Amino acid sequence: MTEAELFFGRDIAGQPSVSDTDWQRFLDEEVTPRFPDGLTVEDAAGQWKGAGGAIVREPSKHLTIVLVGAPNESVKLNAIRESFKRRFRQDSVLLLETKRCGSF
């Protein structure tokens, strides 16, 4: 199996942050239709170094999906990332993929 982890920052420059309602709508419209078999979402506290070198902290969402090798999983993950960036004017969504041993 492969575990895919996506990290979504919730701050929007000059705007209110991505609300819980906004996040749930995004999950319902963009994520669940692509991966209906299950996923995990956790609140996180993100931190990164901004362009000017200052540390930036923001509330984030950590999404975990276990991939089973179905066709187009990478395409679906990238579509989710691009949709979030477009919808909430984000620079990036981090994706980590890790090989795991597991079973259901």
C-alpha positions in Angstrom: 0.0 0.0 0.0 1.0 3.6 -0.3 -0.1 6.2 2.3 -0.7 9.6 0.7 -0.6 12.6 3.1 -1.7 16.1 2.0 -1.2 19.2 4.0 -3.5 22.2 3.4 -2.7 25.6 4.9 -5.9 27.5 5.9 -4.6 31.1 5.8 -5.5 33.2 2.8 -3.4 36.4 2.3 -5.6 39.5 3.1 -8.7 37.4 3.6 -10.4 35.4 6.4 -8.9 31.9 6.7 -10.5 28.8 5.2 -13.5 28.2 7.5 -14.6 24.8 8.8 -17.6 25.1 6.4 -15.4 26.0 3.5 -13.2 23.0 4.3 -16.1 20.6 4.6 -17.5 21.8 1.3 -14.1 21.2 -0.4 -13.9 17.8 1.1 -17.4 16.9 0.0 -17.0 18.3 -3.5 -13.3 17.5 -4.4 -11.9 14.8 -2.2 -14.7 12.3 -1.3 -15.8 11.9 -4.9 -12.3 10.9 -5.9 -11.6 8.7 -2.9 -15.0 7.5 -1.6 -13.6 4.4 0.2 -12.3 6.3 3.1 -9.8 8.9 4.4 -8.7 10.6 7.6 -8.6 14.4 8.3 -6.9 15.9 11.3 -6.3 19.5 12.4 -2.7 20.6 12.3 -0.5 23.6 13.1 1.6 24.3 10.1 4.9 26.2 10.0 7.1 27.2 7.0 9.7 29.8 6.1 8.3 32.6 4.0 10.0 34.3 1.0 11.4 37.0 3.3 12.9 34.4 5.6 10.3 34.9 8.4 8.6 31.9 10.0 5.0 31.7 9.1 2.5 29.8 11.2 -1.0 28.9 10.2 -3.8 26.4 11.0 -3.8 23.5 8.6 -5.6 20.3 7.6 -3.7 17.0 7.4 -5.5 14.5 5.0 -4.4 10.9 4.9 -5.6 8.5 2.1 -4.4 4.9 1.8 -3.9 4.2 -1.9 -4.4 0.6 -3.2 -2.8 0.9 -6.7 -5.9 1.8 -8.6 -5.5 3.6 -11.9 -5.2 7.4 -11.9 -4.6 7.8 -8.1 -1.8 10.3 -8.7 -4.0 12.2 -11.2 -6.7 12.4 -8.5 -4.3 13.6 -5.8 -2.9 16.3 -8.1 -6.5 17.4 -9.1 -7.3 17.8 -5.4 -4.1 19.8 -4.8 -4.7 22.1 -7.8 -8.4 22.6 -6.9 -7.5 23.7 -3.3 -4.8 26.1 -4.6 -7.2 27.7 -7.1 -10.2 27.9 -4.7 -8.3 29.3 -1.7 -5.5 31.2 -3.5 -2.7 29.0 -2.1 0.9 28.7 -3.3 1.2 25.0 -2.6 -0.3 21.8 -1.0 2.3 19.4 0.3 2.0 15.8 -0.8 3.9 13.0 0.8 3.7 9.4 -0.4 5.1 6.6 1.8 5.1 2.8 1.1 3.4 0.9 3.9 2.6 -2.7 4.9 -1.0 -2.9 6.0 -4.4 -4.6 5.6 -8.0 -3.9 6.0 
